[in-house]
Amino acid sequence: MCRLIESIKIYNGKVFNIAMHNQRCNASRKSLFGMHRSINLKNYIRIPYQYAQGLVKCRIVYSENVETVHFENYNKKSIEKIKIVRDDDITYDHKYLDRKIINDLYAQKGEADEIIISRAGFVTDASIYNLVFQTGNQYFTSSHPLLKGTRRNHLLNSGKILEAPINESDLLHYDYIHFVNALTPLGDLKLPLRNNIFI
């Protein structure tokens, strides 16, 4: 059976961006399983007392219906070196529980801390992040993502970032690269784009 996940940010007991998670969850349920009855993921989130403080990831596994809900403390990843890996056939248009296709690419990172996945010459995503590229005060995200993340969608809807086709050869034209996901806001994890970050 095809199963999917939503990774939801909780900070000091507050659930973040649940509307975007619900939208993606219910769109996937409709697309993959023909489910027209929407569910509200917040109804399944009962935060244990040991996770009532600090930054917590709530991981919900679902198919037609919610199957499991898991909580864990979240620590920000450190990224200093990046490797570009290429797969012209990759698709990951729903947030599947089975991430073998991503994990196989991540296994090619060698000495790097993170990968950038390139498809047909265009930048897509990192292994667990959407990417935002900054030049001056302008911010752009790839118009060719593997997965349209909830943080990415929120930033686009708020007008803080814009979509653009970003080729591998464009990377060093930007000042910074930001890594964003549900638990990592814009600006929290960024690197200056210079030659020595790529290996």
C-alpha positions in Angstrom: 0.0 0.0 0.0 1.2 3.5 -0.8 1.7 5.5 2.4 2.5 9.2 2.8 3.8 11.4 5.6 3.4 15.0 6.9 6.1 16.4 9.1 4.6 19.2 11.1 6.4 21.9 13.2 5.4 22.2 16.9 7.1 24.8 19.0 6.4 25.2 22.7 3.1 23.3 22.1 1.9 25.4 19.2 1.2 23.6 15.9 2.4 25.6 12.8 1.0 25.9 9.3 -1.6 23.2 9.7 -3.7 24.6 6.9 -0.9 24.0 4.3 -0.4 20.4 5.7 -4.1 19.7 5.5 -4.2 21.0 1.9 -1.4 18.8 0.8 -2.6 15.8 2.7 -6.1 16.0 1.3 -4.9 16.7 -2.2 -2.8 13.5 -2.1 -5.6 11.5 -0.6 -7.9 12.6 -3.4 -5.3 12.1 -6.1 -4.0 8.7 -5.0 -7.0 7.1 -3.3 -10.0 8.9 -4.6 -10.9 10.2 -1.1 -13.1 13.3 -1.3 -13.8 13.5 2.4 -11.3 15.9 3.9 -9.5 15.3 7.2 -8.1 17.8 9.6 -4.7 16.6 10.8 -4.8 18.8 13.9 -7.5 16.5 15.3 -4.9 13.7 15.5 -2.2 15.8 17.2 -2.2 15.2 21.0 1.1 16.5 22.2 2.7 14.4 25.0 3.9 16.4 28.0 7.5 15.6 27.3 7.2 17.4 23.9 5.3 20.5 25.2 8.5 22.6 25.1 11.0 23.4 22.4 11.1 22.5 18.7 9.3 19.2 17.9 8.6 17.3 14.7 5.2 15.7 14.5 5.3 12.9 11.9 2.0 11.7 10.7 1.8 8.6 8.5 -1.4 8.2 6.4 -3.0 6.7 3.4 -6.8 6.9 3.1 -6.8 7.6 6.8 -4.3 8.6 9.4 -2.3 5.5 10.6 0.3 6.7 13.1 1.4 9.9 14.8 4.9 10.2 16.2 6.8 13.0 18.0 10.5 13.7 18.3 12.7 16.6 19.3 14.1 18.4 16.2 17.7 19.5 15.9 18.8 21.7 13.0 21.2 20.1 10.5 24.6 21.7 9.9 25.5 22.1 6.2 28.8 23.4 4.9 29.5 21.3 1.8 27.1 20.4 -1.0 27.2 17.9 -3.9 25.1 18.2 -7.0 23.6 14.8 -8.0 21.8 14.2 -11.2 18.7 12.1 -12.0 16.8 13.1 -15.2 14.0 10.6 -14.5 13.2 11.3 -10.8 9.7 12.0 -9.6 8.5 12.6 -6.1 5.3 14.6 -6.5 3.7 13.4 -3.2 5.4 13.2 0.2 5.7 9.4 0.2 6.8 7.4 3.2 9.0 5.4 0.9 11.9 7.7 0.2 14.2 5.1 -1.4 14.7 7.1 -4.6 15.8 10.2 -2.5 17.9 8.1 -0.2 19.7 6.5 -3.0 20.7 9.9 -4.3 21.7 11.1 -0.8 24.0 8.1 -0.5 26.1 9.6 -3.3 27.0 12.7 -1.3 30.4 11.4 -0.3 32.1 14.1 1.9 29.3 16.6 1.4 26.7 17.4 4.1 23.8 17.7 1.7 22.9 17.2 -2.0 21.2 19.3 -4.6 19.2 17.2 -7.0 19.4 18.2 -10.6 16.9 17.0 -13.2 17.5 17.7 -16.9 19.9 20.4 -15.9 17.5 22.2 -13.6 17.9 22.5 -9.9 15.0 20.9 -7.9 15.4 20.3 -4.2 17.8 19.0 -1.6 17.2 15.7 0.2 14.8 17.1 2.8 14.6 20.7 1.9 13.2 23.0 -0.8 15.8 25.6 -1.9 15.6 29.4 -2.0 18.3 31.4 -3.7 19.0 35.0 -2.7 20.5 37.8 -4.7 20.5 41.1 -2.8 17.1 41.4 -1.3 15.4 39.1 -3.9 14.6 35.5 -3.2 13.8 32.8 -5.8 12.9 29.2 -5.6 13.1 26.6 -8.4 10.0 26.3 -10.6 11.0 22.7 -11.0 10.8 21.3 -7.5 10.4 17.6 -6.8 7.9 18.3 -4.0 6.0 21.5 -3.3 6.8 21.9 0.4 4.5 23.6 2.9 7.1 26.2 3.8 7.8 26.9 0.1 4.1 27.3 -0.6 3.7 29.6 2.4 6.6 31.8 1.3 5.2 32.0 -2.3 1.7 32.8 -1.1 3.0 35.6 1.1 5.1 37.1 -1.8 8.4 36.7 0.1 9.9 34.5 -2.7 9.3 34.1 -6.4 9.5 31.0 -8.7 12.2 30.9 -11.4 13.7 28.2 -13.6 17.2 27.7 -12.1 19.8 25.9 -14.1 22.9 24.3 -12.5 25.0 27.0 -14.3 23.0 29.7 -12.6 23.9 28.7 -9.0 27.0 31.0 -8.6 25.0 34.0 -9.8 23.2 34.1 -6.5 24.6 35.3 -3.2 23.1 32.8 -0.8 21.3 29.4 -0.8 18.6 28.9 1.9 17.4 25.4 2.9 13.8 25.5 4.0 11.2 22.9 5.1 8.3 22.8 7.6 10.7 23.0 10.5 13.4 25.3 9.0 12.3 28.8 8.2 13.8 31.1 5.6 17.1 32.5 6.9 17.6 29.8 9.5 19.9 27.6 7.4 21.8 29.4 4.6 25.2 29.3 3.0 27.0 31.9 0.8 27.2 30.5 -2.7 30.9 30.3 -3.5 33.0 27.7 -5.4 34.3 25.9 -2.3 30.9 24.8 -1.0 30.5 22.4 -3.9 32.4 19.1 -3.9 
